[in-house]
Amino acid sequence: MAQITEVAPDLFRITTFLDQFNLQFSQFLVRDDEPLLYHTGPRMLFAGVKEAVASLIDIRTLRWIGFSHFEADECGSLPDWQRVASLAEPVCSLVGKLVNVDDCLALRPAKGMADGEVLETGRYRFQFLTTPHVPHCWEAGHFFEETQRTLLCSDLLHQAGNGEPVTHSDVVGRCRDVLKEYQQGPLANYMPYCTLTDPTLQRLAALKPKTLATMHGSVYVGDGAQALRDLATVFREVLGGGGHMAMSPPR
């Protein structure tokens, strides 16, 4: 079964390490009046993640399934979850709902969130922020839990390896290492760098999160604002301004 760690009050990290990718895949379950699962994981992990979630709540009570953008590890097993949880409703950006999710994936329509809109699950309040192309895709967005000041940050602060569930140490350096490594191979340019990148990261930093709940790698607890500002510098140095663009030459 996946590893389960409570990383903030009522917020459980459910993590599977896949050796072939040297990467952790984490989902986050919010145990509340209306339980929220953030990230579904890819379909190949569904059975293990389902078992982990079932050890924490009655799956039939799962109310919300959230994610940042349209990608296998974000929402790939959404139909599987909707089959076992009849109340479960996807929640994502309005663009994601209109462009991808309702037509291509969801068994029941998604709740499309506008920028600044709040989803209340009971004790907890999740503010939605539209973040186009951060980390990827036009429809990307992030949820910020206002009560405990937790940012569900998707692929931001991506770290390789099978690290500890929670750390107070530097995660930005680990992310820099991954980005530099990826830029040398077939996964190059998986993080776009554009005019929206730095303002978006500065906006997320202004929330002053205490916990950064990452999909890949250790959850960071500490000065989340400084970590996100440092990440903006790393993105600019590694991905922006003449950074390596791995493309095959024309034939």
C-alpha positions in Angstrom: 0.0 0.0 0.0 1.1 3.6 -0.5 2.8 5.4 2.4 0.4 7.6 4.4 1.6 10.7 6.4 -0.4 13.4 8.0 1.4 16.5 6.9 -1.0 19.1 8.3 -4.1 18.8 10.4 -6.5 16.5 8.5 -4.3 16.6 5.4 -2.9 13.2 4.5 -0.1 12.6 2.0 -0.5 9.3 0.1 2.7 8.5 -1.7 4.0 5.8 -4.0 7.6 5.6 -5.2 8.1 4.3 -8.7 11.7 3.2 -9.1 11.6 3.2 -12.9 11.1 6.9 -12.8 13.1 7.6 -9.6 10.0 9.6 -8.5 7.4 9.8 -5.8 3.7 10.4 -6.8 1.6 11.9 -4.0 -2.1 12.5 -3.6 -3.5 14.5 -0.7 -6.7 13.6 1.1 -8.4 16.3 3.2 -10.5 14.6 5.9 -13.4 16.9 6.5 -17.2 17.1 6.3 -16.9 17.0 2.5 -13.7 15.0 1.9 -11.4 16.2 -0.9 -8.8 14.2 -2.8 -6.2 16.3 -4.5 -4.5 14.6 -7.4 -6.0 11.2 -8.4 -2.7 9.6 -9.5 -2.3 7.8 -12.8 -4.6 4.9 -13.5 -1.9 2.3 -12.8 -1.8 3.4 -9.2 -5.5 3.5 -8.6 -5.9 0.3 -6.6 -3.1 1.2 -4.2 -4.3 4.8 -3.7 -7.9 3.6 -3.3 -6.8 1.2 -0.5 -4.9 4.0 1.3 -7.9 6.4 1.0 -10.2 3.7 2.3 -8.1 3.4 5.4 -8.8 7.0 6.2 -12.4 7.6 5.1 -15.4 5.7 3.8 -14.8 6.1 0.1 -18.5 6.5 -0.5 -18.3 9.9 1.3 -15.6 11.3 -1.0 -17.1 14.6 -2.2 -14.5 16.5 -4.2 -11.6 15.4 -6.5 -9.3 18.3 -7.3 -6.3 18.8 -9.5 -4.3 21.5 -11.1 -4.3 20.6 -14.8 -5.0 17.9 -17.4 -2.3 15.3 -17.0 -2.3 11.6 -16.1 -0.9 11.9 -12.6 -3.2 14.9 -11.8 -6.5 13.4 -13.0 -5.9 10.2 -14.9 -8.0 7.9 -12.7 -10.8 10.4 -12.2 -13.4 8.1 -13.9 -12.3 5.2 -11.6 -12.9 7.4 -8.5 -16.3 8.6 -9.8 -17.3 5.0 -10.2 -16.6 4.0 -6.6 -17.7 7.4 -5.0 -21.1 8.3 -6.3 -21.0 11.8 -4.7 -17.6 12.7 -6.0 -17.4 15.8 -8.2 -14.3 17.0 -10.0 -13.2 20.5 -9.1 -10.7 22.4 -11.3 -10.4 25.6 -13.2 -13.3 26.8 -15.3 -11.0 26.6 -18.4 -10.2 23.0 -17.5 -13.8 22.1 -17.1 -14.8 23.7 -20.4 -11.8 22.6 -22.5 -10.9 19.1 -21.3 -12.4 17.6 -18.2 -16.2 17.4 -18.9 -15.8 16.2 -22.5 -12.7 13.9 -22.2 -12.7 12.5 -18.7 -15.3 13.1 -16.1 -18.3 10.8 -15.7 -20.2 13.7 -14.0 -19.5 17.3 -14.8 -16.8 19.2 -12.9 -17.2 22.3 -10.7 -15.3 25.0 -12.6 -13.6 27.4 -10.3 -13.0 31.1 -11.1 -10.0 33.0 -9.9 -10.3 33.8 -6.2 -13.4 31.6 -5.7 -13.4 29.5 -2.4 -14.4 25.9 -1.9 -15.4 25.1 1.6 -15.2 21.5 2.8 -16.3 22.1 6.3 -13.6 23.2 8.6 -11.3 24.2 5.8 -11.4 26.8 3.0 -9.7 26.4 -0.3 -9.1 29.5 -2.3 -8.6 28.8 -6.0 -6.0 30.7 -8.0 -5.8 30.5 -11.8 -2.1 30.0 -12.8 -2.0 29.5 -16.6 1.2 27.6 -17.7 2.4 27.4 -14.1 3.4 24.6 -13.8 1.9 23.5 -17.2 -1.1 24.0 -19.4 -3.5 26.8 -20.1 -6.0 25.5 -17.5 -3.6 25.2 -14.6 -4.6 26.4 -11.2 -3.7 26.0 -7.5 -5.7 25.6 -4.3 -4.6 27.4 -1.1 -6.1 26.2 2.2 -6.6 29.4 4.1 -7.0 27.9 7.6 -3.7 26.1 7.9 -2.0 28.1 5.1 -1.2 25.1 2.9 -0.6 25.4 -0.8 -1.4 22.4 -2.9 1.3 23.1 -5.4 1.2 20.3 -8.0 4.5 20.0 -9.9 6.1 23.1 -8.3 9.2 22.1 -6.3 9.5 18.8 -8.1 12.1 16.6 -6.5 13.6 13.3 -7.6 14.2 10.2 -5.4 12.4 8.6 -2.5 12.7 11.4 0.0 11.3 11.9 3.4 7.6 12.7 3.7 8.1 16.1 5.2 11.2 18.3 5.4 12.2 21.7 6.8 15.4 21.7 4.6 16.1 23.1 1.2 13.8 21.8 -1.5 14.6 24.5 -4.0 18.1 23.1 -4.5 16.6 19.6 -5.1 14.2 21.1 -7.7 17.0 22.9 -9.4 18.9 19.6 -9.8 15.8 17.9 -11.4 15.2 20.8 -13.8 18.9 20.8 -14.9 18.8 17.0 -15.3 15.6 17.1 -17.3 16.9 19.8 -19.6 19.5 17.3 -20.9 17.1 14.6 -21.9 13.8 13.6 -23.5 11.8 15.4 -20.7 13.4 18.8 -21.5 11.1 21.8 -21.4 8.4 20.1 -19.3 8.1 23.4 -17.4 7.4 26.3 -19.7 8.9 29.7 -18.9 6.9 32.7 -20.1 5.7 36.2 -19.1 3.3 34.7 -16.6 5.8 32.6 -14.7 7.5 35.1 -12.4 4.3 37.1 -11.6 2.4 33.9 -10.8 5.1 32.6 -8.4 5.3 36.0 -6.7 1.5 35.9 -6.3 1.7 32.5 -4.7 4.5 33.6 -2.5 2.3 36.6 -1.3 -0.1 34.0 0.3 2.7 33.2 2.8 2.1 29.5 2.9 3.4 27.5 5.8 3.2 24.1 4.0 4.0 23.4 0.4 2.3 20.1 -0.6 4.2 18.9 -3.6 3.2 16.0 -5.8 6.7 14.8 -6.5 9.0 14.8 -3.5 9.0 15.9 0.1 6.4 18.3 1.5 8.1 21.5 2.6 7.2 23.0 6.0 8.6 26.4 6.8 8.8 29.8 5.0 6.9 28.9 1.9 7.0 32.5 0.6 10.8 32.5 0.5 10.9 29.0 -1.1 8.6 30.2 -3.9 10.6 33.4 -4.4 13.7 31.3 -4.6 12.0 28.9 -7.0 11.2 31.9 -9.3 14.9 32.6 -9.4 15.7 29.0 -10.3 13.1 28.9 -13.1 14.5 32.1 -14.5 18.1 30.8 -14.4 17.5 27.3 -15.6 14.5 27.7 -17.9 14.4 31.4 -18.9 16.5 33.8 -20.9 18.4 31.6 -23.4 18.2 28.4 -21.5 18.7 25.1 -23.3 15.9 24.1 -25.7 16.2 20.4 -26.5 14.9 19.9 -30.0 15.8 17.6 -32.8 17.3 19.3 -35.9 15.1 19.3 -39.0 15.6 16.5 -41.5 
